[in-house]
């Protein structure tokens, strides 16, 4: 009887030990799997394009559409610097566009055979995936308006982008510096694969609140991107 009880105790201890070993094995296996998954995730996070900065540099629909606007374009410029002024039309302009990373660079100038004074208008347009809006900046050597940044409110559609410039101090057209503050937007319309219109509406701080079409650029593509 004593021998049977001893054997039963031994058998129970063995069974309990096996059960404990199975639990320990399961825990160890779970821990190993968890560790492996963590390592794999860490490896994935270090792969090219996995960081937030790298992901945001990958073009989305807006960026891909923007890249399609590169190339060489003929430009017709129409200026009305006051609401009642006669338009100043210049047809001998050309704009070279190229992508620099996510930025569309545009350099506008008069053609070589032009009789118009030489100038440069340089602009950059991009879609910020981080901010979810379009960003634009331009400089123009024809007018002392400084650097002109503009932003859209939202993502807009690639076919029509409406931006708003920071207010500028317009020098005026006479001998004396007027320095009148002018608000301006910039509406870019992609009218097809090879046509585009950019319109700039102004509102002067003169107490009237009058809005007029001050600047218009009509683009026609003549050559694809180089």
Helices and strands as residue ranges (DSSP letters): H 2-45, H 52-57, H 61-67, E 71-79, E 88-100, E 103-110, E 121-128, E 133-140, E 148-151, E 160-165, E 168-170, E 180-192, E 195-204, E 211-223
